[in-house]
């Protein structure tokens, strides 16, 4: 399960495991052994990976926002949108501003940032 979450984060952030290896100092052999189920990295290595992606260790291990984080938001739909934002490094700053927001507010803010980002690419 851990490796699947790691692979998903790599895909979301458009990075390869070798990029993570270089940035964290965790060998590609370790990551490969982890993928093959031969090895489970110790917490210090898992924390380095979580830090690299800007997620909590719990997120890396479980692949979802914890119950504690769910209580931070008003409803399940908001939690789902927050999860999507959380997986996008460029939008993650919204977490501080999103508390107490409605799902529609979060959708509008996310759309706005996406459009702004696309406009800046075209400029």
C-alpha positions as CSV (number, residue, x, y, z in Angstrom):
1,X,0.0,0.0,0.0
2,X,2.8,2.4,0.9
3,X,4.4,2.1,-2.5
4,X,1.1,2.6,-4.3
5,X,0.7,5.9,-2.5
6,X,4.3,6.8,-3.4
7,X,3.7,5.9,-7.0
8,X,0.5,8.0,-7.1
9,X,2.3,11.0,-5.6
10,X,5.0,10.6,-8.2
11,X,2.4,10.6,-11.0
12,X,0.5,13.5,-9.5
13,X,3.7,15.6,-9.2
14,X,5.1,14.4,-12.5
15,X,8.3,13.1,-11.0
16,X,10.1,9.7,-11.3
17,X,11.2,7.6,-8.3
18,X,14.8,8.4,-9.4
19,X,14.0,12.1,-8.9
20,X,12.8,11.4,-5.4
21,X,15.9,9.3,-4.8
22,X,18.2,12.1,-5.8
23,X,16.3,14.7,-3.7
24,X,16.0,12.6,-0.6
25,X,19.2,10.6,-0.6
26,X,17.1,7.3,-0.5
27,X,18.7,4.9,-2.9
28,X,16.8,3.7,-6.0
29,X,17.6,0.2,-4.9
30,X,15.7,0.9,-1.6
31,X,12.7,2.2,-3.6
32,X,12.8,-0.8,-5.9
33,X,13.0,-3.2,-3.0
34,X,10.0,-1.3,-1.5
35,X,8.1,-1.7,-4.7
36,X,8.8,-5.4,-4.8
37,X,7.6,-5.8,-1.3
38,X,11.0,-7.0,-0.1
39,X,11.6,-4.0,2.2
40,X,9.5,-1.4,4.1
41,X,11.4,1.8,4.6
42,X,12.0,3.0,8.1
43,X,10.0,6.0,9.3
44,X,12.9,8.4,8.8
45,X,13.0,7.5,5.1
46,X,9.2,7.6,4.8
47,X,9.3,11.0,6.4
48,X,11.8,12.3,3.9
49,X,9.5,11.1,1.1
50,X,6.5,12.7,2.7
51,X,8.5,16.0,3.2
52,X,9.6,15.9,-0.5
53,X,5.9,15.8,-1.6
54,X,4.7,18.1,1.1
55,X,2.4,15.6,2.6
56,X,2.1,14.1,6.1
57,X,3.6,10.8,6.9
58,X,0.1,9.6,7.6
59,X,-1.0,10.6,4.0
60,X,1.9,8.7,2.5
61,X,1.1,5.6,4.5
62,X,-2.7,5.7,4.2
63,X,-3.3,7.8,1.1
64,X,-6.0,9.9,2.5
65,X,-6.6,12.7,4.9
66,X,-7.0,11.5,8.4
67,X,-10.2,11.7,10.4
68,X,-8.7,14.7,12.3
69,X,-8.3,16.5,9.0
70,X,-11.9,15.6,8.0
71,X,-13.2,17.4,11.1
72,X,-11.3,20.4,9.9
73,X,-13.7,20.8,7.0
74,X,-17.4,21.3,7.1
75,X,-18.6,18.2,5.1
76,X,-17.5,15.2,3.1
77,X,-17.7,17.0,-0.3
78,X,-15.3,19.6,1.0
79,X,-12.9,16.9,2.2
80,X,-12.9,15.3,-1.3
81,X,-12.1,18.7,-2.9
82,X,-9.4,19.3,-0.3
83,X,-7.9,15.9,-1.0
84,X,-7.6,16.9,-4.7
85,X,-6.0,20.2,-3.8
86,X,-3.7,18.5,-1.4
87,X,-2.4,16.3,-4.2
88,X,-1.4,19.3,-6.3
89,X,1.7,21.0,-5.1
90,X,0.8,24.3,-6.8
91,X,-2.6,24.5,-5.2
92,X,-1.6,23.3,-1.7
93,X,-1.4,26.9,-0.4
94,X,-5.2,26.9,-0.4
95,X,-5.2,24.7,2.7
96,X,-4.6,27.6,5.0
97,X,-7.3,29.7,3.3
98,X,-9.8,26.9,2.8
99,X,-10.9,26.3,6.4
100,X,-14.6,27.0,6.7
101,X,-15.1,27.3,3.0
102,X,-18.0,25.7,1.2
103,X,-17.4,23.1,-1.5
104,X,-18.5,25.7,-4.1
105,X,-16.0,28.2,-2.7
106,X,-13.2,25.6,-3.0
107,X,-14.2,24.7,-6.6
108,X,-14.3,28.4,-7.6
109,X,-10.9,29.1,-6.0
110,X,-9.4,26.0,-7.6
111,X,-10.8,26.9,-11.0
112,X,-9.5,30.4,-10.7
113,X,-6.0,29.2,-9.8
114,X,-6.0,26.7,-12.7
115,X,-7.1,29.4,-15.2
116,X,-4.6,31.9,-13.8
117,X,-1.8,29.3,-14.2
118,X,-2.9,28.5,-17.8
119,X,-3.0,32.2,-18.6
120,X,0.5,32.7,-17.3
121,X,1.8,29.9,-19.4
122,X,0.4,31.5,-22.5
123,X,1.9,34.9,-21.8
